[in-house]
Amino acid sequence: NLENLTAVEAITATQLAIWKYANDTSTPSDLTGNIATIYNYLVNLNGVESQISIANIISKEPIVYQNGDNCDVEFIFKADGKNADGTDIDLQYTIEGQSEESNETNLGVDNEGYTHIKVTNVKSEQNIKFVVQGVQDIGSDAFLYNPQGGRDKSQSLVGFQSGKKDISKTFEFKFKFGEVQVKKVDADNKDTVLKGAEFTIKNTKGEVAAVITTGENGIASAKLLPGSYTIEETKAPEGYLIVNGQQQFTIEEGQTESVSLTFTNKKDLGSVILTKVDSEDETKVLSGVHYELYDDALNKIDDYVTGEDGKITVDNLVPGTYF
């Protein structure tokens, strides 16, 4: 449908297109007019239906393991297609943005064909780029053109083009810890904070995420990945009993404020019973005998007198040595 198209222009454009495929020549830079129009049309004709589909690199959600104040991350990926000859597409990877403390390990290929790469000691808010490189051999495409005219009506365009497709893909990963803060107080006096209480934090799989102990201020804290957790008091402060020993909490994605929890303990109180008897007849109890009770620092607790049954009972004593 080109106006003023000459046979020479048609033949020239067709011949140049044939040479491009037959000799893998580059496109001439000085083509103009009808020759350029026909040439560009011919070399941009669609080939026959491709032998294979173009593959993509696909991934699963990274698996994140807490590792102290850092995390270990397991990247999982594969190509969802093959080369034209049925062989696997060779995939390589590089990691950008990891810290000097990071190490990487190839954990192998699972039964679904996914490759697992584990990167250790990834820091909170550190931007990791996981780049998977791959080139797929997609075989050859054939290009056919049957002209209505041309040199003695005998010339056709037959082109074969071998192809390789870059299917490389970059995955980005960044995480941020949330925080839980636990305060330990006396059940009867909330102003009395308690040190030495040990807590074990577990995730929904029952795995231990952290073990923390309250300090002088009665507070312990832990940095945790987003998720749901159970925290359990596993050791009470000295002289106290565990009361409300377990709680559940959740760290939300992007959470900026700490989750605050309070645990209380009751004092581990004991009692002592003294029975006063005759030294020569222990079946004879003695009443009206006066005693003074002291702690191990020789602080006087109180004065006591044996009753008619010869006994003195003292309750609510904290664990320790008494005189």
KOLLOSE-441228 format. One record per residue (C-alpha): x, y, z; residue number from 1; residue in one letter. Coordinates in Angstrom, 1 decimal. Example, Ala and Ser with C-alpha at 12.3 -4.5 7.8 and 13.67 -1.06 7.14 Angstrom:
2
{x = 12.3 | y = -4.5 | z = 7.8 | nr = 1 | rest = a}
{x = 13.7 | y = -1.1 | z = 7.1 | nr = 2 | rest = s}
***
This chain:
323
{x = 0.0 | y = 0.0 | z = 0.0 | nr = 1 | rest = n}
{x = 3.0 | y = 2.3 | z = -0.5 | nr = 2 | rest = l}
{x = 2.6 | y = 5.1 | z = -3.0 | nr = 3 | rest = e}
{x = 5.2 | y = 5.3 | z = -5.8 | nr = 4 | rest = n}
{x = 6.8 | y = 2.0 | z = -4.7 | nr = 5 | rest = l}
{x = 9.2 | y = 0.8 | z = -7.3 | nr = 6 | rest = t}
{x = 10.4 | y = -2.8 | z = -8.0 | nr = 7 | rest = a}
{x = 14.0 | y = -1.8 | z = -7.1 | nr = 8 | rest = v}
{x = 12.8 | y = -0.5 | z = -3.7 | nr = 9 | rest = e}
{x = 10.9 | y = -3.7 | z = -3.0 | nr = 10 | rest = a}
{x = 13.7 | y = -6.0 | z = -4.1 | nr = 11 | rest = i}
{x = 16.3 | y = -4.0 | z = -2.2 | nr = 12 | rest = t}
{x = 14.3 | y = -4.0 | z = 1.0 | nr = 13 | rest = a}
{x = 13.6 | y = -7.7 | z = 0.7 | nr = 14 | rest = t}
{x = 17.2 | y = -8.6 | z = -0.1 | nr = 15 | rest = q}
{x = 18.5 | y = -6.6 | z = 2.9 | nr = 16 | rest = l}
{x = 16.1 | y = -8.4 | z = 5.2 | nr = 17 | rest = a}
{x = 17.2 | y = -11.8 | z = 3.8 | nr = 18 | rest = i}
{x = 20.8 | y = -10.8 | z = 4.5 | nr = 19 | rest = w}
{x = 20.0 | y = -9.8 | z = 8.0 | nr = 20 | rest = k}
{x = 18.9 | y = -13.3 | z = 8.8 | nr = 21 | rest = y}
{x = 21.1 | y = -15.3 | z = 6.5 | nr = 22 | rest = a}
{x = 24.3 | y = -13.5 | z = 7.4 | nr = 23 | rest = n}
{x = 23.3 | y = -12.0 | z = 10.8 | nr = 24 | rest = d}
{x = 24.1 | y = -8.6 | z = 9.5 | nr = 25 | rest = t}
{x = 23.2 | y = -5.4 | z = 11.3 | nr = 26 | rest = s}
{x = 20.5 | y = -3.0 | z = 10.2 | nr = 27 | rest = t}
{x = 21.9 | y = -0.4 | z = 7.7 | nr = 28 | rest = p}
{x = 21.9 | y = 3.0 | z = 9.3 | nr = 29 | rest = s}
{x = 21.1 | y = 4.9 | z = 6.1 | nr = 30 | rest = d}
{x = 17.8 | y = 3.4 | z = 5.0 | nr = 31 | rest = l}
{x = 15.1 | y = 5.9 | z = 4.1 | nr = 32 | rest = t}
{x = 11.7 | y = 6.1 | z = 2.4 | nr = 33 | rest = g}
{x = 10.0 | y = 3.1 | z = 1.1 | nr = 34 | rest = n}
{x = 13.0 | y = 0.8 | z = 1.5 | nr = 35 | rest = i}
{x = 13.2 | y = 1.6 | z = 5.2 | nr = 36 | rest = a}
{x = 9.5 | y = 1.1 | z = 5.6 | nr = 37 | rest = t}
{x = 9.4 | y = -2.3 | z = 3.9 | nr = 38 | rest = i}
{x = 12.7 | y = -3.4 | z = 5.5 | nr = 39 | rest = y}
{x = 11.5 | y = -2.6 | z = 9.1 | nr = 40 | rest = n}
{x = 8.2 | y = -4.3 | z = 8.4 | nr = 41 | rest = y}
{x = 9.8 | y = -7.5 | z = 7.2 | nr = 42 | rest = l}
{x = 12.4 | y = -7.8 | z = 10.0 | nr = 43 | rest = v}
{x = 9.7 | y = -7.2 | z = 12.6 | nr = 44 | rest = n}
{x = 7.3 | y = -9.9 | z = 11.4 | nr = 45 | rest = l}
{x = 6.4 | y = -12.3 | z = 14.2 | nr = 46 | rest = n}
{x = 8.1 | y = -15.7 | z = 14.0 | nr = 47 | rest = g}
{x = 6.3 | y = -19.0 | z = 14.2 | nr = 48 | rest = v}
{x = 4.9 | y = -20.0 | z = 17.5 | nr = 49 | rest = e}
{x = 7.8 | y = -20.3 | z = 20.0 | nr = 50 | rest = s}
{x = 8.9 | y = -23.7 | z = 20.9 | nr = 51 | rest = q}
{x = 8.8 | y = -22.9 | z = 24.7 | nr = 52 | rest = i}
{x = 7.4 | y = -20.3 | z = 27.0 | nr = 53 | rest = s}
{x = 9.5 | y = -17.6 | z = 28.5 | nr = 54 | rest = i}
{x = 10.4 | y = -18.7 | z = 32.1 | nr = 55 | rest = a}
{x = 10.1 | y = -16.6 | z = 35.2 | nr = 56 | rest = n}
{x = 12.1 | y = -16.7 | z = 38.4 | nr = 57 | rest = i}
{x = 9.6 | y = -17.3 | z = 41.2 | nr = 58 | rest = i}
{x = 10.1 | y = -17.3 | z = 45.0 | nr = 59 | rest = s}
{x = 8.4 | y = -18.3 | z = 48.2 | nr = 60 | rest = k}
{x = 8.2 | y = -16.0 | z = 51.2 | nr = 61 | rest = e}
{x = 11.6 | y = -16.0 | z = 53.0 | nr = 62 | rest = p}
{x = 11.8 | y = -18.0 | z = 56.2 | nr = 63 | rest = i}
{x = 13.2 | y = -15.8 | z = 59.0 | nr = 64 | rest = v}
{x = 14.9 | y = -17.2 | z = 62.1 | nr = 65 | rest = y}
{x = 15.7 | y = -15.0 | z = 65.1 | nr = 66 | rest = q}
{x = 19.4 | y = -15.1 | z = 66.0 | nr = 67 | rest = n}
{x = 19.9 | y = -12.9 | z = 69.0 | nr = 68 | rest = g}
{x = 19.7 | y = -9.3 | z = 68.0 | nr = 69 | rest = d}
{x = 19.9 | y = -10.3 | z = 64.3 | nr = 70 | rest = n}
{x = 18.1 | y = -12.8 | z = 62.1 | nr = 71 | rest = c}
{x = 19.0 | y = -15.6 | z = 59.7 | nr = 72 | rest = d}
{x = 17.0 | y = -15.5 | z = 56.4 | nr = 73 | rest = v}
{x = 16.3 | y = -18.4 | z = 54.1 | nr = 74 | rest = e}
{x = 15.6 | y = -17.3 | z = 50.5 | nr = 75 | rest = f}
{x = 13.7 | y = -19.8 | z = 48.3 | nr = 76 | rest = i}
{x = 13.5 | y = -19.5 | z = 44.5 | nr = 77 | rest = f}
{x = 13.4 | y = -21.4 | z = 41.2 | nr = 78 | rest = k}
{x = 12.8 | y = -20.9 | z = 37.4 | nr = 79 | rest = a}
{x = 9.3 | y = -22.1 | z = 36.4 | nr = 80 | rest = d}
{x = 10.5 | y = -23.2 | z = 32.9 | nr = 81 | rest = g}
{x = 13.4 | y = -24.9 | z = 31.1 | nr = 82 | rest = k}
{x = 15.7 | y = -24.3 | z = 28.1 | nr = 83 | rest = n}
{x = 14.5 | y = -25.3 | z = 24.6 | nr = 84 | rest = a}
{x = 16.4 | y = -28.6 | z = 24.8 | nr = 85 | rest = d}
{x = 14.7 | y = -29.5 | z = 28.1 | nr = 86 | rest = g}
{x = 17.7 | y = -28.8 | z = 30.3 | nr = 87 | rest = t}
{x = 17.4 | y = -26.8 | z = 33.5 | nr = 88 | rest = d}
{x = 18.1 | y = -23.1 | z = 33.3 | nr = 89 | rest = i}
{x = 21.4 | y = -22.3 | z = 35.1 | nr = 90 | rest = d}
{x = 20.7 | y = -19.9 | z = 38.0 | nr = 91 | rest = l}
{x = 23.3 | y = -17.9 | z = 39.9 | nr = 92 | rest = q}
{x = 22.8 | y = -15.4 | z = 42.7 | nr = 93 | rest = y}
{x = 24.4 | y = -12.4 | z = 44.4 | nr = 94 | rest = t}
{x = 23.5 | y = -10.7 | z = 47.6 | nr = 95 | rest = i}
{x = 23.8 | y = -7.0 | z = 48.1 | nr = 96 | rest = e}
{x = 23.7 | y = -5.0 | z = 51.3 | nr = 97 | rest = g}
{x = 24.7 | y = -7.8 | z = 53.8 | nr = 98 | rest = q}
{x = 26.9 | y = -7.0 | z = 56.8 | nr = 99 | rest = s}
{x = 30.5 | y = -8.2 | z = 57.3 | nr = 100 | rest = e}
{x = 29.2 | y = -10.7 | z = 59.9 | nr = 101 | rest = e}
{x = 26.8 | y = -12.3 | z = 57.4 | nr = 102 | rest = s}
{x = 27.5 | y = -15.7 | z = 55.8 | nr = 103 | rest = n}
{x = 25.6 | y = -17.5 | z = 53.2 | nr = 104 | rest = e}
{x = 25.0 | y = -21.2 | z = 52.7 | nr = 105 | rest = t}
{x = 23.4 | y = -23.1 | z = 49.8 | nr = 106 | rest = n}
{x = 21.0 | y = -25.6 | z = 51.5 | nr = 107 | rest = l}
{x = 20.3 | y = -27.4 | z = 48.3 | nr = 108 | rest = g}
{x = 17.2 | y = -28.0 | z = 46.2 | nr = 109 | rest = v}
{x = 13.9 | y = -29.3 | z = 47.7 | nr = 110 | rest = d}
{x = 11.5 | y = -31.8 | z = 46.1 | nr = 111 | rest = n}
{x = 9.6 | y = -29.0 | z = 44.4 | nr = 112 | rest = e}
{x = 12.8 | y = -27.7 | z = 42.6 | nr = 113 | rest = g}
{x = 13.3 | y = -24.7 | z = 44.8 | nr = 114 | rest = y}
{x = 16.8 | y = -23.7 | z = 45.8 | nr = 115 | rest = t}
{x = 17.3 | y = -22.6 | z = 49.4 | nr = 116 | rest = h}
{x = 20.0 | y = -20.1 | z = 50.3 | nr = 117 | rest = i}
{x = 20.5 | y = -19.1 | z = 54.0 | nr = 118 | rest = k}
{x = 22.0 | y = -15.8 | z = 54.9 | nr = 119 | rest = v}
{x = 23.0 | y = -15.3 | z = 58.6 | nr = 120 | rest = t}
{x = 23.3 | y = -12.3 | z = 60.8 | nr = 121 | rest = n}
{x = 21.0 | y = -9.9 | z = 58.9 | nr = 122 | rest = v}
{x = 20.5 | y = -6.8 | z = 60.9 | nr = 123 | rest = k}
{x = 17.2 | y = -5.1 | z = 61.7 | nr = 124 | rest = s}
{x = 16.2 | y = -2.5 | z = 59.1 | nr = 125 | rest = e}
{x = 19.0 | y = -3.6 | z = 56.8 | nr = 126 | rest = q}
{x = 18.0 | y = -3.6 | z = 53.2 | nr = 127 | rest = n}
{x = 19.0 | y = -6.8 | z = 51.5 | nr = 128 | rest = i}
{x = 18.8 | y = -7.3 | z = 47.7 | nr = 129 | rest = k}
{x = 18.9 | y = -10.9 | z = 46.6 | nr = 130 | rest = f}
{x = 19.6 | y = -11.0 | z = 42.9 | nr = 131 | rest = v}
{x = 19.0 | y = -14.2 | z = 40.9 | nr = 132 | rest = v}
{x = 20.6 | y = -14.3 | z = 37.5 | nr = 133 | rest = q}
{x = 19.5 | y = -16.6 | z = 34.7 | nr = 134 | rest = g}
{x = 19.6 | y = -16.8 | z = 30.9 | nr = 135 | rest = v}
{x = 17.1 | y = -19.0 | z = 29.2 | nr = 136 | rest = q}
{x = 17.9 | y = -20.6 | z = 25.8 | nr = 137 | rest = d}
{x = 14.6 | y = -20.3 | z = 24.0 | nr = 138 | rest = i}
{x = 15.7 | y = -22.0 | z = 20.8 | nr = 139 | rest = g}
{x = 15.2 | y = -20.6 | z = 17.3 | nr = 140 | rest = s}
{x = 12.3 | y = -18.7 | z = 15.7 | nr = 141 | rest = d}
{x = 11.5 | y = -19.0 | z = 12.0 | nr = 142 | rest = a}
{x = 10.4 | y = -16.0 | z = 9.9 | nr = 143 | rest = f}
{x = 8.7 | y = -16.6 | z = 6.6 | nr = 144 | rest = l}
{x = 7.7 | y = -14.2 | z = 3.8 | nr = 145 | rest = y}
{x = 6.1 | y = -15.1 | z = 0.5 | nr = 146 | rest = n}
{x = 6.2 | y = -12.0 | z = -1.8 | nr = 147 | rest = p}
{x = 3.7 | y = -11.4 | z = -4.6 | nr = 148 | rest = q}
{x = 6.4 | y = -10.1 | z = -6.9 | nr = 149 | rest = g}
{x = 10.2 | y = -9.7 | z = -6.8 | nr = 150 | rest = g}
{x = 13.0 | y = -11.0 | z = -8.8 | nr = 151 | rest = r}
{x = 11.4 | y = -13.5 | z = -11.2 | nr = 152 | rest = d}
{x = 8.7 | y = -14.1 | z = -8.6 | nr = 153 | rest = k}
{x = 11.0 | y = -16.6 | z = -6.9 | nr = 154 | rest = s}
{x = 12.3 | y = -14.9 | z = -3.8 | nr = 155 | rest = q}
{x = 11.0 | y = -15.6 | z = -0.3 | nr = 156 | rest = s}
{x = 12.3 | y = -14.4 | z = 3.0 | nr = 157 | rest = l}
{x = 13.2 | y = -17.2 | z = 5.3 | nr = 158 | rest = v}
{x = 14.8 | y = -16.2 | z = 8.6 | nr = 159 | rest = g}
{x = 16.0 | y = -18.1 | z = 11.6 | nr = 160 | rest = f}
{x = 16.8 | y = -16.3 | z = 14.8 | nr = 161 | rest = q}
{x = 18.4 | y = -18.1 | z = 17.8 | nr = 162 | rest = s}
{x = 17.4 | y = -16.5 | z = 21.1 | nr = 163 | rest = g}
{x = 18.5 | y = -16.3 | z = 24.7 | nr = 164 | rest = k}
{x = 16.3 | y = -14.5 | z = 27.2 | nr = 165 | rest = k}
{x = 17.6 | y = -12.8 | z = 30.3 | nr = 166 | rest = d}
{x = 15.2 | y = -13.8 | z = 33.1 | nr = 167 | rest = i}
{x = 17.2 | y = -12.3 | z = 36.0 | nr = 168 | rest = s}
{x = 15.1 | y = -11.0 | z = 38.9 | nr = 169 | rest = k}
{x = 15.9 | y = -9.0 | z = 42.1 | nr = 170 | rest = t}
{x = 14.1 | y = -9.7 | z = 45.4 | nr = 171 | rest = f}
{x = 14.3 | y = -7.2 | z = 48.3 | nr = 172 | rest = e}
{x = 14.1 | y = -8.0 | z = 52.0 | nr = 173 | rest = f}
{x = 14.0 | y = -5.9 | z = 55.1 | nr = 174 | rest = k}
{x = 12.7 | y = -6.6 | z = 58.6 | nr = 175 | rest = f}
{x = 12.3 | y = -4.7 | z = 61.8 | nr = 176 | rest = k}
{x = 12.1 | y = -6.0 | z = 65.3 | nr = 177 | rest = f}
{x = 9.4 | y = -5.2 | z = 67.8 | nr = 178 | rest = g}
{x = 9.9 | y = -5.2 | z = 71.5 | nr = 179 | rest = e}
{x = 8.2 | y = -6.7 | z = 74.6 | nr = 180 | rest = v}
{x = 8.9 | y = -5.2 | z = 78.0 | nr = 181 | rest = q}
{x = 8.1 | y = -7.2 | z = 81.2 | nr = 182 | rest = v}
{x = 7.8 | y = -5.6 | z = 84.7 | nr = 183 | rest = k}
{x = 7.9 | y = -7.7 | z = 87.8 | nr = 184 | rest = k}
{x = 6.3 | y = -6.4 | z = 91.0 | nr = 185 | rest = v}
{x = 5.2 | y = -7.7 | z = 94.5 | nr = 186 | rest = d}
{x = 1.6 | y = -8.8 | z = 94.4 | nr = 187 | rest = a}
{x = 0.8 | y = -7.0 | z = 97.6 | nr = 188 | rest = d}
{x = 2.8 | y = -3.9 | z = 96.9 | nr = 189 | rest = n}
{x = 3.0 | y = -2.8 | z = 93.3 | nr = 190 | rest = k}
{x = 5.7 | y = -0.2 | z = 94.1 | nr = 191 | rest = d}
{x = 8.1 | y = -3.0 | z = 95.1 | nr = 192 | rest = t}
{x = 9.9 | y = -4.2 | z = 91.9 | nr = 193 | rest = v}
{x = 11.5 | y = -7.6 | z = 91.8 | nr = 194 | rest = l}
{x = 14.8 | y = -8.6 | z = 90.2 | nr = 195 | rest = k}
{x = 15.9 | y = -12.1 | z = 89.3 | nr = 196 | rest = g}
{x = 12.6 | y = -13.2 | z = 87.7 | nr = 197 | rest = a}
{x = 13.4 | y = -15.4 | z = 84.6 | nr = 198 | rest = e}
{x = 11.0 | y = -15.5 | z = 81.6 | nr = 199 | rest = f}
{x = 11.0 | y = -17.8 | z = 78.6 | nr = 200 | rest = t}
{x = 9.4 | y = -16.5 | z = 75.4 | nr = 201 | rest = i}
{x = 8.2 | y = -19.0 | z = 72.7 | nr = 202 | rest = k}
{x = 6.7 | y = -18.6 | z = 69.3 | nr = 203 | rest = n}
{x = 3.6 | y = -20.4 | z = 67.9 | nr = 204 | rest = t}
{x = 5.8 | y = -23.4 | z = 67.0 | nr = 205 | rest = k}
{x = 6.9 | y = -23.8 | z = 70.5 | nr = 206 | rest = g}
{x = 10.5 | y = -22.7 | z = 69.7 | nr = 207 | rest = e}
{x = 12.3 | y = -20.6 | z = 72.3 | nr = 208 | rest = v}
{x = 12.7 | y = -17.0 | z = 70.9 | nr = 209 | rest = a}
{x = 14.3 | y = -15.5 | z = 74.0 | nr = 210 | rest = a}
{x = 15.1 | y = -16.0 | z = 77.7 | nr = 211 | rest = v}
{x = 15.2 | y = -12.8 | z = 79.8 | nr = 212 | rest = i}
{x = 15.7 | y = -11.9 | z = 83.4 | nr = 213 | rest = t}
{x = 14.5 | y = -8.8 | z = 85.3 | nr = 214 | rest = t}
{x = 17.2 | y = -6.4 | z = 86.6 | nr = 215 | rest = g}
{x = 17.4 | y = -4.1 | z = 89.6 | nr = 216 | rest = e}
{x = 14.5 | y = -2.0 | z = 88.2 | nr = 217 | rest = n}
{x = 12.3 | y = -5.1 | z = 87.9 | nr = 218 | rest = g}
{x = 12.3 | y = -4.8 | z = 84.1 | nr = 219 | rest = i}
{x = 13.4 | y = -7.2 | z = 81.3 | nr = 220 | rest = a}
{x = 12.9 | y = -6.8 | z = 77.6 | nr = 221 | rest = s}
{x = 13.4 | y = -8.7 | z = 74.3 | nr = 222 | rest = a}
{x = 13.5 | y = -7.7 | z = 70.6 | nr = 223 | rest = k}
{x = 11.3 | y = -10.0 | z = 68.6 | nr = 224 | rest = l}
{x = 10.1 | y = -10.6 | z = 65.0 | nr = 225 | rest = l}
{x = 6.5 | y = -9.8 | z = 64.2 | nr = 226 | rest = p}
{x = 4.3 | y = -12.7 | z = 65.4 | nr = 227 | rest = g}
{x = 2.4 | y = -14.2 | z = 68.3 | nr = 228 | rest = s}
{x = 4.2 | y = -15.4 | z = 71.4 | nr = 229 | rest = y}
{x = 3.7 | y = -17.0 | z = 74.8 | nr = 230 | rest = t}
{x = 5.8 | y = -15.7 | z = 77.7 | nr = 231 | rest = i}
{x = 6.1 | y = -17.8 | z = 80.8 | nr = 232 | rest = e}
{x = 7.8 | y = -17.2 | z = 84.1 | nr = 233 | rest = e}
{x = 10.2 | y = -20.0 | z = 84.6 | nr = 234 | rest = t}
{x = 12.0 | y = -18.8 | z = 87.7 | nr = 235 | rest = k}
{x = 10.6 | y = -16.6 | z = 90.5 | nr = 236 | rest = a}
{x = 12.7 | y = -14.0 | z = 92.3 | nr = 237 | rest = p}
{x = 14.3 | y = -15.2 | z = 95.5 | nr = 238 | rest = e}
{x = 11.8 | y = -15.4 | z = 98.3 | nr = 239 | rest = g}
{x = 8.7 | y = -15.3 | z = 96.0 | nr = 240 | rest = y}
{x = 6.3 | y = -17.7 | z = 94.4 | nr = 241 | rest = l}
{x = 5.1 | y = -17.7 | z = 90.7 | nr = 242 | rest = i}
{x = 1.4 | y = -16.5 | z = 90.6 | nr = 243 | rest = v}
{x = 0.2 | y = -15.5 | z = 87.1 | nr = 244 | rest = n}
{x = 3.0 | y = -17.4 | z = 85.3 | nr = 245 | rest = g}
{x = 2.0 | y = -17.2 | z = 81.6 | nr = 246 | rest = q}
{x = 0.7 | y = -14.6 | z = 79.2 | nr = 247 | rest = q}
{x = 0.2 | y = -14.3 | z = 75.4 | nr = 248 | rest = q}
{x = 1.1 | y = -11.2 | z = 73.2 | nr = 249 | rest = f}
{x = 1.6 | y = -10.2 | z = 69.6 | nr = 250 | rest = t}
{x = 4.2 | y = -8.1 | z = 67.9 | nr = 251 | rest = i}
{x = 2.6 | y = -6.4 | z = 64.9 | nr = 252 | rest = e}
{x = 4.3 | y = -5.5 | z = 61.6 | nr = 253 | rest = e}
{x = 5.8 | y = -2.0 | z = 61.7 | nr = 254 | rest = g}
{x = 5.1 | y = -1.7 | z = 65.5 | nr = 255 | rest = q}
{x = 7.0 | y = 1.1 | z = 67.0 | nr = 256 | rest = t}
{x = 6.0 | y = 1.0 | z = 70.7 | nr = 257 | rest = e}
{x = 6.9 | y = -1.8 | z = 73.1 | nr = 258 | rest = s}
{x = 4.4 | y = -4.3 | z = 74.3 | nr = 259 | rest = v}
{x = 4.2 | y = -3.9 | z = 78.1 | nr = 260 | rest = s}
{x = 3.4 | y = -6.7 | z = 80.4 | nr = 261 | rest = l}
{x = 3.2 | y = -6.9 | z = 84.2 | nr = 262 | rest = t}
{x = 3.7 | y = -10.0 | z = 86.3 | nr = 263 | rest = f}
{x = 3.2 | y = -10.2 | z = 90.0 | nr = 264 | rest = t}
{x = 4.7 | y = -12.6 | z = 92.7 | nr = 265 | rest = n}
{x = 3.6 | y = -13.4 | z = 96.2 | nr = 266 | rest = k}
{x = 6.2 | y = -13.8 | z = 98.8 | nr = 267 | rest = k}
{x = 7.1 | y = -17.4 | z = 99.5 | nr = 268 | rest = d}
{x = 6.2 | y = -17.3 | z = 103.2 | nr = 269 | rest = l}
{x = 6.7 | y = -20.1 | z = 105.7 | nr = 270 | rest = g}
{x = 5.9 | y = -20.8 | z = 109.3 | nr = 271 | rest = s}
{x = 7.5 | y = -22.2 | z = 112.4 | nr = 272 | rest = v}
{x = 6.0 | y = -24.1 | z = 115.4 | nr = 273 | rest = i}
{x = 7.9 | y = -24.3 | z = 118.6 | nr = 274 | rest = l}
{x = 6.9 | y = -26.8 | z = 121.3 | nr = 275 | rest = t}
{x = 8.2 | y = -26.3 | z = 124.9 | nr = 276 | rest = k}
{x = 8.5 | y = -29.6 | z = 126.9 | nr = 277 | rest = v}
{x = 9.9 | y = -30.7 | z = 130.2 | nr = 278 | rest = d}
{x = 13.5 | y = -31.9 | z = 129.7 | nr = 279 | rest = s}
{x = 12.8 | y = -35.0 | z = 131.9 | nr = 280 | rest = e}
{x = 9.3 | y = -35.7 | z = 130.6 | nr = 281 | rest = d}
{x = 8.8 | y = -34.7 | z = 127.0 | nr = 282 | rest = e}
{x = 5.1 | y = -35.5 | z = 127.2 | nr = 283 | rest = t}
{x = 4.7 | y = -32.6 | z = 129.6 | nr = 284 | rest = k}
{x = 4.3 | y = -29.3 | z = 127.8 | nr = 285 | rest = v}
{x = 5.2 | y = -26.0 | z = 129.4 | nr = 286 | rest = l}
{x = 3.2 | y = -22.8 | z = 129.1 | nr = 287 | rest = s}
{x = 4.2 | y = -19.2 | z = 129.8 | nr = 288 | rest = g}
{x = 7.7 | y = -19.5 | z = 128.5 | nr = 289 | rest = v}
{x = 9.0 | y = -16.3 | z = 126.8 | nr = 290 | rest = h}
{x = 11.0 | y = -16.3 | z = 123.5 | nr = 291 | rest = y}
{x = 12.5 | y = -13.6 | z = 121.2 | nr = 292 | rest = e}
{x = 12.8 | y = -14.3 | z = 117.5 | nr = 293 | rest = l}
{x = 15.6 | y = -12.9 | z = 115.4 | nr = 294 | rest = y}
{x = 16.5 | y = -13.1 | z = 111.7 | nr = 295 | rest = d}
{x = 20.0 | y = -14.0 | z = 110.4 | nr = 296 | rest = d}
{x = 21.0 | y = -10.3 | z = 110.6 | nr = 297 | rest = a}
{x = 20.1 | y = -10.4 | z = 114.3 | nr = 298 | rest = l}
{x = 17.1 | y = -8.1 | z = 113.8 | nr = 299 | rest = n}
{x = 14.5 | y = -8.8 | z = 116.3 | nr = 300 | rest = k}
{x = 11.2 | y = -10.0 | z = 114.8 | nr = 301 | rest = i}
{x = 9.0 | y = -10.1 | z = 117.9 | nr = 302 | rest = d}
{x = 8.4 | y = -11.5 | z = 121.4 | nr = 303 | rest = d}
{x = 6.4 | y = -14.7 | z = 121.9 | nr = 304 | rest = y}
{x = 5.0 | y = -16.7 | z = 124.9 | nr = 305 | rest = v}
{x = 4.1 | y = -20.4 | z = 124.8 | nr = 306 | rest = t}
{x = 0.4 | y = -21.1 | z = 125.3 | nr = 307 | rest = g}
{x = -1.4 | y = -23.7 | z = 127.3 | nr = 308 | rest = e}
{x = -0.4 | y = -26.3 | z = 124.7 | nr = 309 | rest = d}
{x = 3.3 | y = -25.3 | z = 125.2 | nr = 310 | rest = g}
{x = 3.4 | y = -24.0 | z = 121.6 | nr = 311 | rest = k}
{x = 4.4 | y = -20.9 | z = 119.8 | nr = 312 | rest = i}
{x = 3.3 | y = -20.6 | z = 116.1 | nr = 313 | rest = t}
{x = 4.8 | y = -17.9 | z = 113.9 | nr = 314 | rest = v}
{x = 3.4 | y = -17.4 | z = 110.3 | nr = 315 | rest = d}
{x = 4.4 | y = -15.3 | z = 107.3 | nr = 316 | rest = n}
{x = 8.1 | y = -15.7 | z = 107.5 | nr = 317 | rest = l}
{x = 10.1 | y = -15.1 | z = 104.4 | nr = 318 | rest = v}
{x = 12.7 | y = -17.8 | z = 103.6 | nr = 319 | rest = p}
{x = 15.9 | y = -17.5 | z = 105.6 | nr = 320 | rest = g}
{x = 17.7 | y = -18.4 | z = 108.8 | nr = 321 | rest = t}
{x = 16.2 | y = -17.5 | z = 112.2 | nr = 322 | rest = y}
{x = 17.3 | y = -17.6 | z = 115.8 | nr = 323 | rest = f}
***
